[in-house]
Amino acid sequence: MSTFEAWRAHSDDRPDADISADFSDTLSVYYRLAEEYMRLRQKDFTETVRKKRVLYHIADSAS
């Protein structure tokens, strides 16, 4: 997350120079961008996580 926030200073979504990094703000921006990424690629997050659990042999708590 700290790397994401550091690079954010050079993005279109950069915070004001006089505002220090805030963890909740960083997570909010990351969430928005991740949601957009998944939408554009027509991916379902829940399904992606399910596949990773199978891949890594992690028990699904819903089973």
C-alpha positions in Angstrom: 0.0 0.0 0.0 2.8 2.4 0.8 4.2 1.9 -2.7 0.8 2.5 -4.3 0.5 5.7 -2.3 4.0 6.9 -3.2 3.3 6.4 -6.9 -0.1 8.1 -6.5 1.8 11.4 -6.2 2.4 11.2 -10.0 -1.1 10.2 -11.0 -4.2 12.1 -12.1 -5.6 11.3 -8.6 -2.7 12.8 -6.6 -3.5 14.4 -3.3 -2.7 18.0 -2.6 1.0 18.5 -1.8 0.3 19.8 1.7 -1.8 16.8 2.7 0.0 13.9 4.3 -0.7 10.3 3.3 -3.7 8.8 5.0 -4.3 5.0 5.1 -8.1 5.2 4.7 -7.8 7.6 1.7 -5.2 5.3 0.1 -7.5 2.3 0.5 -10.5 4.2 -0.9 -8.6 5.1 -4.0 -7.2 1.6 -4.4 -10.8 0.2 -4.0 -12.2 2.5 -6.6 -9.4 1.6 -9.1 -9.7 -2.1 -8.4 -13.4 -2.0 -8.9 -13.0 -0.2 -12.2 -10.3 -2.7 -13.3 -12.6 -5.7 -12.5 -15.5 -4.0 -14.3 -13.6 -3.2 -17.4 -12.2 -6.8 -17.7 -15.7 -8.2 -16.8 -14.3 -10.2 -13.9 -16.2 -11.2 -10.8 -14.2 -10.7 -7.6 -16.0 -13.4 -5.7 -15.4 -15.9 -8.5 -11.7 -14.9 -8.8 -11.3 -15.5 -5.0 -13.0 -18.9 -5.2 -10.6 -20.0 -8.0 -7.6 -18.8 -6.0 -8.8 -20.8 -3.0 -9.0 -23.9 -5.2 -5.6 -23.2 -6.7 -3.9 -22.7 -3.3 -5.9 -25.6 -1.6 -7.5 -23.2 0.9 -10.8 -24.6 2.4 -13.8 -22.6 1.5 -15.7 -21.7 4.7 -19.0 -21.8 2.8 -18.6 -25.5 2.0 
